[in-house]
Amino acid sequence: MDKLSFTSTNKLALTFLDEQEIILRKESHFSLRKFFLSFVSEYSMLLINFHQRRQKKYVSLLGSLNRKIGNGTSSNDNSKVKTIGISKEIVEGVLLKLNAFEQDKGFLSTKVSLSSLSKSLETNSSYLSKIINHTQGKTFKNYLNDLRILYAHETLKSDPQQRKYTIEAIAFDFGFKSAENFSKKFKAAYGMYPSKFMRGLA
């Protein structure tokens, strides 16, 4: 009788343990599922916010571009920019790509030219030259050099390591093929040669 009672007790204990294990497994599965759903939800929100920020930036940029070229439209044909005769859609597309070129600091390459950049922006040299002249008020060459000089000025001012290099090396780093040309452009923009400018920062 004691043996049967012991066996029965063991069975009850095992059954109870099995049930507890099942409950724990279910709870664990539920917790993992809850964590996964929470992760997916938060990740989705991040993607949505990222997309909205990009969309907002694009709309803002597009609005700015429209203001730049909107006043030049012909009353007879609103799809044309009156002063340069290029469709508004093409101008907007080129300006967007030109903005990306500036953000990527493509102007620092000594090999960039009107022809090479035109191909990169999927337009032609004539269009690019006219668009830059119309929106920036300068030639392509001056546009390129102004970007380089501005970036050189900001970098030399903020980066002591850069100021340790020779003028020749610095000129090349900022897209110029000669130290003389770089120095002249820098002086024309800031009233002093880069060597004097750097000495004042030391």
C-alpha positions in Angstrom: 0.0 0.0 0.0 2.8 2.4 0.9 4.5 1.5 -2.4 1.4 2.3 -4.4 1.0 5.5 -2.5 4.5 6.5 -3.2 4.2 5.7 -6.9 1.0 7.7 -7.1 2.6 10.6 -5.4 5.5 10.5 -7.8 3.2 10.5 -10.8 1.3 13.5 -9.4 4.6 15.3 -8.8 5.8 14.6 -12.3 2.5 15.7 -13.8 2.7 18.9 -11.8 6.3 19.5 -13.0 5.3 18.8 -16.6 2.5 21.3 -16.3 4.8 23.9 -14.8 7.3 23.4 -17.6 4.6 23.8 -20.2 3.5 27.0 -18.5 7.0 28.3 -18.3 7.6 27.5 -22.0 4.4 29.3 -22.9 5.4 32.3 -20.8 8.9 32.3 -22.3 7.4 32.1 -25.9 5.0 34.9 -25.1 7.8 37.1 -23.7 10.0 36.5 -26.8 7.1 37.3 -29.1 6.2 40.4 -27.1 9.9 41.5 -27.3 10.0 40.8 -31.1 6.8 42.8 -31.7 8.0 45.6 -29.6 11.4 45.7 -31.5 9.6 45.6 -34.9 7.3 48.4 -33.8 10.1 50.7 -32.6 12.2 49.9 -35.7 9.2 50.7 -38.0 8.7 54.1 -36.2 12.4 54.9 -36.7 12.1 54.2 -40.4 9.0 56.3 -40.7 10.6 59.2 -38.9 13.7 58.9 -41.0 11.6 58.9 -44.2 9.6 61.9 -43.0 12.7 63.9 -42.3 14.1 63.1 -45.7 10.8 64.0 -47.3 10.7 67.2 -45.4 14.3 68.1 -46.4 13.5 67.3 -50.0 10.3 69.4 -50.0 12.3 72.3 -48.4 15.1 72.0 -51.0 12.6 71.8 -53.9 10.8 74.9 -52.6 14.1 76.7 -52.5 15.0 75.7 -56.0 11.5 76.7 -57.2 12.1 80.2 -55.7 15.4 80.5 -57.4 14.1 79.7 -60.8 10.4 80.5 -60.5 10.7 84.2 -61.3 12.4 83.4 -64.6 9.4 81.5 -66.2 7.8 82.9 -69.3 4.2 84.0 -69.3 3.7 82.1 -72.6 5.3 78.8 -71.4 5.5 78.1 -67.6 7.7 75.0 -68.2 10.6 77.1 -69.5 13.1 79.2 -67.6 12.9 82.4 -69.6 16.5 83.6 -69.3 18.3 80.3 -70.1 15.7 78.4 -72.2 16.0 75.1 -70.2 12.9 73.3 -68.9 12.2 73.9 -65.2 12.2 70.2 -64.5 15.7 69.8 -66.0 17.0 72.8 -63.9 15.5 71.4 -60.7 17.0 67.9 -61.4 20.5 69.3 -62.1 20.4 71.5 -59.0 19.5 68.6 -56.8 22.4 66.6 -58.1 24.7 69.6 -57.8 23.7 69.9 -54.2 24.7 66.3 -53.7 28.0 67.0 -55.4 28.7 69.8 -52.9 27.7 67.7 -49.9 30.0 64.9 -51.0 32.8 67.5 -51.5 33.4 66.4 -55.1 34.9 69.8 -55.8 38.0 68.7 -53.9 39.1 66.5 -56.8 41.8 68.2 -59.0 40.3 66.2 -62.0 36.8 67.6 -61.9 35.9 69.6 -64.9 32.8 71.0 -66.6 32.7 68.1 -68.9 33.3 65.4 -66.3 30.8 66.9 -63.9 28.2 67.2 -66.6 28.5 63.5 -67.3 28.3 62.7 -63.6 25.1 64.8 -63.3 23.7 63.2 -66.4 23.4 66.5 -68.3 25.5 68.4 -70.9 28.2 71.0 -70.4 26.1 73.8 -71.9 23.1 73.2 -69.6 25.3 72.9 -66.5 27.2 76.0 -67.3 24.0 78.0 -67.9 22.4 76.7 -64.8 25.3 77.5 -62.6 25.7 81.0 -64.1 21.9 81.6 -63.7 21.6 80.4 -60.1 25.0 81.2 -58.7 25.8 84.3 -60.7 29.3 83.0 -61.7 31.1 80.8 -64.2 31.7 77.1 -63.6 35.4 77.7 -62.9 34.7 80.4 -60.3 31.9 78.3 -58.7 34.4 75.5 -58.3 37.2 77.6 -56.9 34.9 79.4 -54.5 33.7 76.1 -53.0 37.3 75.0 -52.6 38.5 78.3 -51.0 35.5 78.4 -48.6 36.2 74.8 -47.6 39.9 75.4 -47.2 39.3 78.5 -45.0 37.0 76.6 -42.7 39.2 73.5 -42.5 42.4 75.4 -41.9 40.7 77.4 -39.2 39.4 74.3 -37.4 42.0 71.7 -38.0 45.5 72.4 -36.5 46.9 69.2 -38.2 46.1 70.5 -41.6 48.1 73.6 -40.9 51.2 71.6 -40.5 51.4 70.8 -44.2 53.2 72.8 -46.9 51.2 75.2 -49.0 51.7 72.9 -52.0 50.2 69.9 -50.1 47.4 72.0 -48.8 46.6 73.4 -52.3 46.4 69.9 -53.7 44.2 68.6 -50.8 41.7 71.3 -51.6 41.6 70.7 -55.4 44.1 73.1 -56.7 46.9 72.0 -59.0 49.3 74.7 -57.9 50.2 76.5 -54.7 50.4 79.8 -56.5 46.8 79.6 -57.8 45.5 78.5 -54.4 47.3 81.4 -52.7 46.0 84.0 -55.1 42.4 82.7 -54.8 42.6 82.6 -51.0 44.0 86.2 -50.9 41.3 87.5 -53.2 38.6 86.0 -50.9 40.0 86.8 -47.5 42.5 89.6 -48.0 45.6 87.6 -47.0 47.7 84.7 -48.2 47.0 81.3 -46.6 50.5 81.3 -45.0 49.8 84.5 -43.2 46.3 83.3 -42.2 47.8 80.1 -40.7 50.4 82.1 -38.8 47.7 84.1 -37.2 46.1 81.0 -35.9 49.2 79.5 -34.4 
